[in-house]
Amino acid sequence: MTADKPDDEAFMRRALALAEAGAQTEGASPIGCVVVLDGVVVGEGHNEVGLRHDPSAHAEIVAIRRACQGLGRDELRGATLYSTLQPCGMCSMACIWTSIGRIVYGARRQDVHRMYFEDRHLDVLDIIDDAFRNDMSALGGVLAGECAALCYGPDDAPPLEAQANV
């Protein structure tokens, strides 16, 4: 899928760089995220679950926390979140609670192994719709191939110890 706005690919490339850094960091994993407000990155990070021993330290949560702390507020109205992987239910709800206006993601559920998502087939758009957020949009598939290449593929056989959600 092509980008919806001119800067989508550039910000996704920043998220990809963060994901690659996560792949090289002990206790992290190759998922990256940036939060952009008024054309400026205000928060960024990669998955830090194993690094922090915090199951909520997904890349999106890390980036949202940093954005909120940096801005000194708990809402991000008008911001766009760029993630290399379709946000899970927890991260989608964090976007809703912080009033992020737009989610742009790379790899979709079908592009990666099912271990990256909760077992039920919840979709970001379903979560947004269920939360009655008609002021929020989502765009998936931006640089999907590059983003998916950092993760296990749908038909791969990852080591059992890596499969927390399966």
C-alpha positions as CSV (number, residue, x, y, z in Angstrom):
1,M,0.0,0.0,0.0
2,T,1.2,3.5,-0.7
3,A,1.3,6.2,1.8
4,D,-1.7,8.4,2.3
5,K,0.2,11.6,3.1
6,P,3.6,12.8,1.8
7,D,5.4,12.2,5.1
8,D,4.0,8.8,5.9
9,E,6.8,6.8,4.3
10,A,9.5,9.0,5.9
11,F,8.0,8.6,9.4
12,M,7.6,4.8,8.8
13,R,11.3,4.7,7.8
14,R,12.1,6.2,11.2
15,A,9.9,3.6,12.9
16,L,11.8,0.9,10.8
17,A,15.2,2.3,12.0
18,L,13.9,2.0,15.6
19,A,12.7,-1.6,15.0
20,E,16.1,-2.5,13.6
21,A,17.7,-1.0,16.8
22,G,15.3,-3.1,18.8
23,A,16.4,-6.2,16.9
24,Q,20.0,-5.5,18.1
25,T,19.1,-4.8,21.7
26,E,19.0,-7.6,24.3
27,G,15.5,-7.9,25.7
28,A,13.9,-5.9,23.0
29,S,12.3,-6.9,19.7
30,P,12.1,-5.5,16.2
31,I,9.0,-3.4,16.4
32,G,9.4,0.4,16.2
33,C,7.0,3.3,16.6
34,V,7.0,7.1,16.4
35,V,4.4,9.6,17.5
36,V,4.2,12.7,15.3
37,L,2.4,16.0,16.2
38,D,2.4,18.9,13.8
39,G,5.1,17.3,11.7
40,V,7.5,16.8,14.6
41,V,8.4,13.5,16.3
42,V,7.4,13.9,19.9
43,G,7.9,10.3,21.1
44,E,9.5,7.2,19.8
45,G,10.7,3.8,20.8
46,H,10.9,0.1,20.1
47,N,9.5,-2.9,21.9
48,E,11.1,-3.1,25.4
49,V,9.1,-5.9,27.0
50,G,12.0,-8.1,27.9
51,L,14.3,-5.2,28.5
52,R,12.0,-3.7,31.2
53,H,10.3,-6.9,32.3
54,D,7.1,-5.1,31.5
55,P,4.5,-6.8,29.3
56,S,3.0,-3.4,28.5
57,A,6.2,-2.0,27.1
58,H,5.2,-2.5,23.4
59,A,6.8,0.0,21.0
60,E,3.5,2.0,20.8
61,I,3.2,2.3,24.5
62,V,6.8,3.3,24.9
63,A,6.4,6.0,22.2
64,I,3.1,7.2,23.7
65,R,4.6,7.4,27.2
66,R,7.6,9.4,25.9
67,A,5.4,11.7,23.9
68,C,3.1,12.4,26.9
69,Q,6.0,12.9,29.3
70,G,7.9,15.1,26.8
71,L,4.8,17.3,26.2
72,G,3.7,17.3,29.8
73,R,0.2,16.1,29.1
74,D,-1.8,12.9,28.9
75,E,-3.6,13.4,25.6
76,L,-2.2,13.5,22.1
77,R,-5.1,15.0,20.1
78,G,-4.1,15.5,16.5
79,A,-1.1,13.2,16.6
80,T,-0.3,10.4,14.2
81,L,1.2,7.1,15.5
82,Y,3.4,5.2,13.1
83,S,4.1,1.6,13.9
84,T,6.0,-1.1,12.0
85,L,3.3,-3.6,13.1
86,Q,-0.4,-3.4,13.3
87,P,-1.1,-2.3,16.9
88,C,-2.5,-5.0,19.2
89,G,-5.7,-4.4,21.3
90,M,-3.8,-2.9,24.2
91,C,-2.0,-0.4,22.0
92,S,-5.1,0.4,20.0
93,M,-6.9,1.3,23.2
94,A,-3.9,3.4,24.4
95,C,-4.3,5.4,21.1
96,I,-8.0,5.8,21.8
97,W,-7.4,6.9,25.4
98,T,-4.8,9.5,24.4
99,S,-7.0,10.8,21.5
100,I,-4.5,10.1,18.8
101,G,-6.2,11.0,15.6
102,R,-4.5,8.7,13.1
103,I,-2.7,5.3,13.2
104,V,-0.4,4.3,10.3
105,Y,1.1,0.9,10.4
106,G,3.3,-1.3,8.2
107,A,3.0,-5.0,8.6
108,R,-0.6,-6.3,9.0
109,R,-1.7,-9.4,10.9
110,Q,-1.7,-11.5,7.8
111,D,1.9,-10.5,7.0
112,V,3.5,-11.9,10.2
113,H,3.3,-15.0,12.5
114,R,0.2,-15.1,14.7
115,M,2.3,-15.0,17.9
116,Y,2.5,-11.2,17.5
117,F,-1.2,-10.8,18.3
118,E,-3.8,-11.9,20.9
119,D,-5.5,-15.2,19.8
120,R,-8.8,-13.6,18.9
121,H,-9.0,-11.9,15.5
122,L,-9.5,-8.3,16.7
123,D,-8.6,-5.6,14.3
124,V,-7.5,-2.1,14.9
125,L,-10.5,-0.7,12.9
126,D,-12.9,-2.9,14.9
127,I,-11.6,-1.5,18.1
128,I,-11.8,2.1,16.9
129,D,-15.4,1.5,15.6
130,D,-16.4,-0.2,18.9
131,A,-15.1,2.8,20.8
132,F,-17.2,5.1,18.7
133,R,-14.2,7.1,17.5
134,N,-15.3,8.5,14.2
135,D,-12.6,11.2,14.6
136,M,-9.8,8.6,14.3
137,S,-8.5,6.8,11.2
138,A,-6.1,4.0,10.5
139,L,-4.0,3.1,7.4
140,G,-2.2,-0.2,7.2
141,G,0.3,-1.6,4.8
142,V,2.7,1.3,4.5
143,L,6.1,-0.3,3.7
144,A,4.5,-3.6,4.7
145,G,7.2,-5.8,3.1
146,E,10.0,-4.0,4.8
147,C,8.2,-4.0,8.2
148,A,7.2,-7.7,7.9
149,A,10.7,-8.7,7.0
150,L,11.8,-7.9,10.6
151,C,9.3,-10.3,12.1
152,Y,8.6,-14.0,11.8
153,G,6.5,-14.8,8.8
154,P,3.0,-16.4,8.9
155,D,4.5,-19.9,7.9
156,D,7.7,-19.7,10.0
157,A,8.3,-21.9,13.0
158,P,9.6,-19.6,15.7
159,P,11.2,-21.1,18.8
160,L,8.5,-22.0,21.4
161,E,10.0,-19.8,24.0
162,A,9.4,-16.8,21.7
163,Q,5.8,-17.6,21.3
164,A,4.2,-15.9,24.3
165,N,0.8,-15.4,22.7
166,V,0.3,-18.8,21.2
